[in-house]
Amino acid sequence: MNTVFTLPRIFALSLLLSLLAGCGGDSQSQSAGGDNDGGGSDVLLPTEPMHPVRLHNWVQELTSYEPRWAGYPEERLATEWLAKALEDAGLETEIDPYSFRKWQLDDWQVQLIEDGVPVEIDSFPVWSTRGGTGTAELVDVGLGTELELMARDISGKAVVVTGRALLNVFATYPNTYHRAAELGAVAMFVSSDAPDNLIRPTSSGSNLLDDNAIPAFQLGAQDLARLRRAARDGGSISWQLDARHVNGTTHDVIGRLPGSGELSGTILVTAHYDAWFAGALDNATGVAGLIGLAEYFAALTQAERPRDMLFLGVTGHDAGYPYGGVNQWLEKNQHPVDELELFMNLDHLAAKGEEHLGTTGIIDMLGLVLERPGDEERALFTTAHPALIRKFMPHILKFTPLTVVLPTVPSVTANGDLEGAMGELGVPSVNLTMATPHYHTEEDTADRIPAEQLSRAVKAHRDFLLDVLPMTRGQIRSPL
Ligand SMILES: [Zn+2]
């Protein structure tokens, strides 16, 4: 999420994805999540690291800690839980605490005022925006583009922005918040394309922390439509946001798996374990993959691992973007970065296939979601190292079809603080990802994750890693 995408490009991608979806080819992805009831870890779990029940069990366990905001108590519990899982897998594991600018969110409330009558509206604050209280007249600024902001006098007003999320991920309004504040707006209310009236928190790469100027709130599509109507009828809105930035502590979890030393360099596998709410797809599935792969590779003989591997859990990717992710690890490991041969980000590994029919009008009020059989379409983001695509694609086609390949990291990537940051440093990087209409909402829950599909996705990553592990640096980075 979070990346500024140029529109023509994303539409082309979107079209390509729908074409691919229309071509079928998902014959082996019909397995539903029938065996999702892995239970707690006290129940006898299958011991095979890639077993669907075992992997789904990690998803269930991690999602019991919610919300996992960086620096908050549930995230701290998740830190301990992940460290134990990597330790149990046989890795030399360390929890690395570090201080950061935490957004302390205590309480908030939004009330729409129509004909003088206040009605409470469900909302979620845009992370890291300025606290405060106020009341202001509503102004509908459409999609929040520069032209739309300039077309109205928004000074002293609360702006209503119809936000879209292309492919459920890329926000269409990356600059609207700061621009509206510059033009004098005193608050912003924005939707982000989730079905029904679900609220989808979305981070922005232009988060200025303490310098964010005005309060802003995410709303569900139905409530946003109410605000647009109220704006037309001269309605106003009140808000109260008890939040401020403080110095907080969050944690990386680092698991080391030494190789035989036959080859130099390290392979780094990462998943972020923070989440807006329960965060099943985003990103308990990635964390389940991290643990599954750690277990699998730790069970090999050292001779079968010619080089070192690192398994890293990070936070602050969702609530805290763009300051979390691998930023802290990079700051502390400037030398080892030169020795990285591959960065693999595990994010959004499995979900039921879903389509949300969204527009900017009445259809949104209906909240139409279609569930379809098969895997959600994926995108493989890589750096411009052809060997990565050549090695990954056969395994993707075998285990998780419907994938579009985007060798665009770091210029266009889903996560600037993960594979984007690594790609920026020239590290060969991969991220096989996707997003569904329910991601980032309260309904991103473990029951929506098909265990069999999760297992297939992790196996594709495993077999790709097995291929890359014995390759030399020259082979991995070769332009041919
Ligand atoms: Zn994620």
Boltz pocket constraint, residues with backbone or C-beta under 6 A from the ligand:
constraints:
  - pocket:
      binder: B
      contacts: [[A, 272], [A, 281], [A, 282], [A, 283], [A, 317], [A, 347], [A, 348]]
      max_distance: 6.0
